[in-house]
Amino acid sequence: MMQQLRKSTKWIMILVAIAFGGLMFFEWGMDITGQSTGSTGQIGRVNGTPVMYDDYFRTYQNLYEQTAATQEEPVTTTQNSQLEDQAWEEMVTSILIQQELDRRGIVVTDEEIRSAARFSPPPGLMQNPELQTDGQFDLAKYQQLLSVLSTQELQGLEDYYRTVIPRAKLLRQVGSGIYVSDNDLWNTYRAQNEKASVRFVAFDPLARISEDRFEITDDEVADYYDENREDFFVPASAHVIAVAISKRLTAADTAAVVARAEELRQEILDGADFGEVAQAESSDETTAPEGGDLGVFPRDFMVPAFDTAVFAARLNRVTEPVRTDFGIHLVEVTQRWGQDSAQARHILLPIERSEDSEIALFTAADSLEELGESMSLVDAAMELGLETDTVEFLETALLVPVAGDVADGGEWAFDPETSPGDVSPVYENRVSFYALELLSVDPSHYLTQEEAEPAIRAAIAIVKKIEVAMDEAREAAAEVRGGRSMDEVARELGLELRDAGPFTRTEFVFGLGQYNPAVGTAFGLAIGEVSDAVQANQNAFVIERTGSETADSLAWVTQVDIQRMQLLNALREQRLVEWIDALRAEADIVDRREEVLNPPEDATNQIQVPAVF
């Protein structure tokens, strides 16, 4: 038991490190006092407090590693720039919060730290299986763990609480005074659970109203252009030759994995223990430690190909390789109960690039880059037997059909120092290696009124069609209110009378839409009441309410405490965001990253960014 607990101490240090990187829902930063042992220097100031490069770089490095761990493709240049800005913003936030803690005199006592350490473990630690009993966190086990921590580990835990507790106090102060009444909670619950049924007529102006029923003048076109000029902004575009080397798996890759599966199968047939082979070779992290054991499962529980193999296999004999979306499986059925259920174990080999295939892929990418330095991209592609495509992409939509996401290539293409005829380096994304040759760049611009006129006239026509339909809807509503039936008025206009419901305020309603005036109007009507004309979703409606289902007040009472807590948490989070925004608005923030980290070429004695990635 004590040995298991000692193994658990690593989780304390991991969680403490994570907590220092991200408390509550935002990052608090590192060494936010501005007192750094690094010698790299300042890259900015916040209300006079220096932002030290070493602290900024550690925050950036954490963000970079987190991003890289959550995606298959490499971190792009665009993402990298975003991470640099995010790291800066987090450092600024950290310093502002520390300054606010100092201003308010918020501190933590030794007794508060002792109490928190004993009774309030770092949140993630409560999920550690070694500290649970019957699946529930066991405080006694946690307190026993504290007794075996080293002095260094205890110091790390103390530092964690010295950071967390003052900030928790600050959060309570910032979020104090927020009150949610029962009436507010009931109204929210009712809005989510009360239901209405309606029948309605949709006047469908875009399909029904012809353009000969109105006129669009030149003055209207000119006014529309002046009032909506930003709608006619055209982002810069680049015309390029693109060459892509696909990273998709090949038939040879699949064949190599199948061949490996056949080798393992033969080893098992020759006497090797299935469980030992599974432990050594299977990529199924859940079952491999148990010798590939899948336990007992019913028919149709597994994916079809696997399921078919299991219920057709001989007992206690390894199957031929079975392919599924997960990879290649070797299966051994140990028990089967007719065609109802079975017990089996398996070895999973993922379909991945073979070593030879991967070498060939990287060799081709390296060769393309090398050739592109001395010849056109077309010639380089011909040399390697690759196809080229001439494509265009926008600065705001960096996608190319043959290559996928070309964010890095786009940044290169739109760089003012890139000239027509230049060939880019080879870039990598999730689906390919690719290179570009720039043909031309069309700068961003606005369409002239003449160029935009067809689109303007179409937009104005939509507005006028809706106006005509709204007039028709008002007349129809007046007739129904005057005593004629909805059915009669709809038939006379050649329109369909539709039914909808029951539905809540938050549901999508076929024919009416969602979160719009039509749905809102339905809930504002009494049963049997007919609305005036309602405009929504480029349509016009007349609506009659036909039914109602009230929200269950008893059901509301049973969940009101949870609802209150959820709403309070959301309001506190909103308050916190607004509070931080207010601190930022009043702060004197100096960002010197550009001049410090990217000095002019002739500058001397400047900070150099470590080349760690």
N, C-alpha and C positions, 0 to 999 in steps of 0.2 A: 504493500500500500504506500509506504513512504517513498519507494523508488518511483512509483507512478506519479506521486505528487511532485517529486523533484522534476520529473519530465514536464509537468504542467507549468513549471515556473517560466519556461520560455514564452508561454502564452501571456503571462503578465507583462513581460518586456515588450512583446509584439504589440499588445493592445495599448500599452502606455505610449509606445511610439506612434501608433495610429491616432490615439487620442490627442497627442500634442500636435499632430498634423491636421486634425479636423474635429473640432469640438462643436456640439450642437449640430447645426445644419450648414455651417460655414467654417472656413479655415481660420485659425487664430494665428498661425505663423510660427516662426522660430526666432528665439533670441530677440524679442521685440523691444527690448530696452534700448537697442542700438549700440550696446556695448559688446563688441565682437573682438575675438582674438585674432581674426583674419587680418591680413595686411593688404587686402585688395582695394579697400576704400569705399567711399560713399557713392551711391548712384542716385541719390535723391534725399529729400527731407519731407517730413510731415509735421507741420506746426513746430519746426525747429529740430525735431528728433531725426537723426540720420537714418536712412535706409541703407544698411550695409550690404555690399555685394555678396559676401559669403552667405548671409541669411537668405537673400533673394535667390541665389543660385540653388541652395538646398531645397527651398520651396518649389522652384521650377523643376528640379531633378525629381522630386517626389511626384509631381504632377505628370511629368514625362513618363516615369516608370508605370504609374497607374494607367495612363492612356495606352501605352504599349502592351500592357498585360490584358487589356480588354478588347483588343482587336487583332485580327490575323495580319492585316496589311501593315507595312511600316508606317511610322508617323510621318505625315507629309510636311512639306515646308509650311504650308498654310496652317496646319494644326500646330506646328511648332511655334509660329508667331502668336497664335491664340493662347498657347500655354505660357509663353513669355508674358503676355499681357495679364493673363489670369494670375500668375505668380505675383506680379506687381500689385494687382488689386488686392490680393490676399495679404500682402505685406502692409499695404496702407491700412486695411481694415484692422489688422492686428495691432498696429501702433496706435490707431485711434481708440481702440478698446482699452489698451493698456493706459493710455492717457486719461481715459474716463474713469478707470479704476482708481488711478492715483488722485484724480480730482475729487472723487466721492469718498476717498479714504477707505475703500473696501479692502479688507485684509482677511487673513485666515489664521486661526489660533492652532496651537499644537493639539489641543483637545479635539477640535473639529476634525483635524487630519486623522487622529487616532480613531475617532468614532467612525468616520467615513471609511477608513481602511478596513475596519472590522465588520461593518454592517452594510456598506454600499460598494461592492466590488465594481471594477470597470465593467460596463454593460456587456461587452462581447465575451467576457470571461465566464459569464453565467451559462453560455452555450457549450463550454468545454465538457465533454462526456465524463472526464475524470473527476469532475466536481458535481456530478449529478447522481441522484438515487432514484431509480424507477423513472428516469426521464425528466426529473425535476431538479432544479438547482438545490444543492445541499449546502446550507450556510456553514454547517459544522466542518464539512470537508474543506471548504474555502478557508476557514479560520485555522484549520490544521495545516493547510498549505502555507499560510503566513508564518507559521512557526518554524518552517524549514528554509525560508528565504535567506539568501546571503545578505550581508551588509549592503553590498552594491545594489542588489535587487530591491531591498527595502528603501534605499535612497531614491531609486527610480520611481517607486510607487509613491513615496512622499512628494517628490517633485511633481508627479502627475496631479495629486490632490491639491498641492499648492497652486497649481494652474487652474484646475477645474472648479474648485469651490468658490473662489472670488468671482469667477465668471458666472457661476450659477446664481450667486447673490445679485450680480448685476442684471442678469436676465429677469430675476423676480422683480427687481425694482422697475425695470423698463416695462415689464408686462403687468405691473400692478394696476388696479383700478378698472380692469376689463370685466364687464358684467354682461351676462346673457340672461335675459328674462325668460320665464316659462312661455310667455306669449310669443316671443321671437322663435323659440324652439318649436312650438306648436305650429306656427305659420310655416316654418321651413319644412317640418314633417308633412304638413297637410299639402304643401305644394308638390312634394315628392310622391304622395300617395293618393290624394283625391283624384277621381277619374270623371271624365265627361264623355258623353256620346253625342254625336251631331249628325246632321245631314247638311250637305252644302252644294252649291253650284259654283264651279270654277269657270271664269269667262275666257281663259286661255288666249290673251291678246296677241301673243307672238305668232300663233298659228291662225287665228281667226280674223284679225284686223288687217286689211290690206292697206298699202301705202297711198292709195288714191283717195283715202278718207281724210287726209291732212296734207299740209304743205310744209316744206322745210326751206326757209329763206337763207340767202347768203349771209345776212346779218347774224342769224342764229348759228351758222357754221363758224363765223369769225368769233362770236362771243364764246362758243364752246371751246374753241382752240385756245383762246386767251385764258379761260378759266381752268383749263385742264391740261396745260402745256406739259406738265411732268408725265402725263400718260403717254406722251409721244417721245420720251427719251429712249434713245437706242444705245445700249452699251457697246463698248468697243468689241470688235470681233477680229479674230486671227484666221488667216487662211494658211494652212500648213500641209506638208506631206507627212504622213504618219506611218510608222512601221511598228508593229507590235509582235512580241514573241509570247504566245499564250502560255500561262502557267497551268492550264487544265491538265488533268491526268490523262495519260495516253493508254492505249490498249496494252502496250508493253508493260506499263506500270501495274495494271491489273493482273496481267499474266505472271509477273514476277511474284506478286503476293499469293496467287493461286498455287504457283510452284512451291513456294515456301510452305503453304498449308499442306500440300501433298507430302513434302518431306517430313513434316511433323506427324502427319497421319501414319506414314510408314514407320516412323520411330515408335509410335504407340502400338501399332500392329506387331512390331518386332519385340515388344515387351516393356517399353517405357511406360511409366505410370502417368495416366492421363492428368491427374491432379497436379503432379510435379511439373509436367509440361505446361499446364495452364498457368501455374504460379510464375513460371519463368518467361512465358511467351505472350500470354493474353494481355490485350490492352484494355480489357474491361476492369477498371479499377475496383469496382464493387465486388465482382465475383472471383477475380484472379486470386486474392489471398485465401479464398476458400476452395481452391482447386477448381474454379470455374462453376461451382454448384449454383444452379438457378432455383433450387427448391422445387416444390410442387406447384404446377400452374394448370389452369383449365384449357380446353380447346379454344382456339381463336384468341387467346390472350396475347400471344406473340405476333410479330409481323407475319404476313401470309407465307412467305418462302420458308421462314424458320419453322413456323407452325406445321406446314406440310411435311417438312423433313422429319420433325420430331414424331409425328403420328404415322410415318411410314417406315421409320428406321427399325433395324433389328435391335433388340435389347442388348446392352453392354457391349456394343461394337461401334467404334467410331465411324461416323458417316463420311461420305465424300464431302469436299468443300461445298458450303452453302453460302450463296451470295445474298446479302441484304443491303439496305442503304447504310448500315453501320459498318460493313466491311465483309470479310470472308470468315465464316465460322466452321469449326469442326465441332460436331455435336455427338455426345454419347448419352443415350437414354438409359437410365438405370432402372426405372419402373414405369409402368403404364397401366392405367385402369380403363381398358377398352378404348373407346374413342372420346372419353370424357376428360381425362386429365393425365398428366405425366410428370415424372421427375427426371430432370436432365442436368447435364453440365456442358459447358462449352468453352472453346478457345476462340477469342476474337482477334483477328489480324486486320487492322485498318488498311484501306487501300491508299497508299501513299506513293510518292515518287520513289523509284528505285535509286540507288546510289548512282548508277550509270546515267539514268535519266536526268537526275539533278545536276550532275557534272556537265552533261550535254547542254542543259538549259543555261547554266551560268557561263559556259564557254561561248555559247551563241550571243548572250548579252554582252560579254566582254569584247567579243570580236566586233559586234555592231558598234560599240562605243569607239573602239580603236580605229576602225575603218572610217567612221563618221568624222574623225579629226582630220582626215586627209582627202576626202572625196565627198561628193554629194550623197544624200541619203538614198536616192534612187540607185546609184551605183553600188553603194554599200549593201543595200538589200539584195540586189542582183547577185553580188558576190557570194552572199550567204543563202541564196535561194528563198528569200523572204518576199512577201507581197507588200506593196505600198498602196496607200489610199490618200487621195487629196480631200481634205475635210475642212470645215469651218466650225469654230466654236466661239461662244460669247464669253466675255470676261466674267459674266455672272453665272455661266452654266458650263463648267469645265468638264465636259463629257465628250468622248469620241467613241463611236460604235466599235472600232477595231481594238481599242485599248482600254476602255472603261474610264475611270476617274483620272483626269490628267491635271490635277491641281498643281503639281510641281512643274509640269511642262507648260501650263498656262502662265504661271508666274514668270517663267523664262521667256515665253513668247511676247508677253506684254512689257517686259523690261525695256526701258528706253535704249539701253545699250545693245539690245539684240537687233540685228539688221537682216533684211531679206537675204536669203542664201545661207544664213548661219544654220548649223546643225547642233541640236541640243545634246547634252550628255544623255546617257540611257537612264531613265527613271524606272522605278518599280512601284506598282500598286498591288492590290489584292489579286488581280486577275492576269497581270501581264508585266513584262518589261517592255518599255516603249521608248522611241526617240522621235523627235520632230525636226522638220526643216521648215523654217519660216519662209513663206512666200510673200505675204503682205499683212499689214494691220490696218484696219479701218477704225479710226478714232471714234470715240463716243460722240454723239450729236443728237440734235432734236430734228424730227421730221418737220418739214415746212408745212404750212397750212394746206398747200396744194397736195402734197404727198399724203397728208393725214385725212384729207376730205372724205374719201370713201368710208373710212372707219368712223369719222365724226357723224356723217349722215346716218350710218347704221345705228350709232348710239342714240342719236336724237330720235330716230324712228321708233326705237324701243320705248322711250319715254312717252312719245305721243300715242303709241298703240295702247300703252297702259292707261293713259288719260281717257282715251275713247272707251276702253273697257270699264273703267271706273264709272263713267257716266252711265253706261248701260246697266252696271250693277246697282247704282243708286236708283234708277228707274224701276228695276226689278224688285228691289227691296221695298220701295214705296208701294208697289202693286200688291205684294204679299201682305204688307202691313195693312193695306186697304181692304183685305178680305179674300184675295185670290190665293189659291194653294201654291206651294212651292213647285209641286209636280206640274201644274198647269203652266206656270210662268216658264219653267225650264223647257217644257216641250215646245212652247211657242217660240222660244229663242233657239231651238235646236240644240240645247245643252243637256248634259247628263246630270241627274240628281244623284249624288253619291252619299253613302253612309260611312261613318268612321267612328271607331271607339268600341269599347271604352278605352281611354288613354289618359296618361298623366301629363302634367305640365312639362315634364322633361323628356318624354318619349318622342321619337320620330313618328309622325302620322302620315301615312301614305295619302298623297293628294294635297295635304296642307303644309307639310314640312315640320320643322322643329325650331323651338325658341324664336318664334316670330309673332307678329300681331294677329295672325289668323288663329293660332293656338291660344294666345292670350285672350282673344275675344270669346272663344268658345267657353272659357271658364268664367267669363264675366256675364254670361247670359243666364237667365232663368229658364227652366224647362219650358219649351214651347215658344220662347222668345226668339225673334228673328233679328239679326244684326243689320246695320247699315252696310254699305259697301266697305270691304276691307282689302287693303293692298298688302301683299306679301309675296316674296319670291318671284318678282316680275309677273304677278298675276293679280286678278281681282276676284273676290269671293263675296257671296252672300251665305250666311251660316245660320242654321237653326239648331238650338240645343234640344236633344231628344231624351237625354238620360243623365243620371248623376250617381256616383258612388262616393259617399263621404269617407274621409280617412278615419281609421279605427282609433279612437282616443285611448282605449284600454291598451292596445298594442303600443301606442306612443308612450304611455306611462312606463311600460316595462323596459323601454330602451332609452328613456330620457337622460339618465345619468351618463351613459356612454355617448349619446349625442351631444350632451353639454360639454363633456371633456374634449371630444373631437373638434367642436366649434371653438372652444376656448383656445385649444392648441393652435388652430389655424389663425385665430385673431392675434394670438401672442406672436406667432411667427411673422404675421403681417406688420405688427407693431415694431418688431425688432428690425425688419427690413427698412421700414420708414425711419426708424431712429438712426440706423447706420447711414442712410442716405442723407439725413439732416446733418449728422456729424461731418460727412464728406463735403456737403455744400458750404459749410462754414470753415472748413480746414484750409490751411495754406499748404498746398501740396506741390512740390517741385520734383519733376521727373527728369533726371539727367541721363537716363539710360542711353539715349542715342549718342550724345556727345562723349560719354565715358566708354561705352562698350563698342562703338563704331566710330572712332576718331578719324580725322582726315589722314590720308596716307603719309603726309609729311610730318604728322604729329609724333612727338617722342615722349617716352616715359608715361605711356598710357596703359590702362588696364587691358589685358588680353583675356578673352574668354577661353577657359580651358576647353580643349577639344576632347571631351569625354564620351561623346556619342558618335 
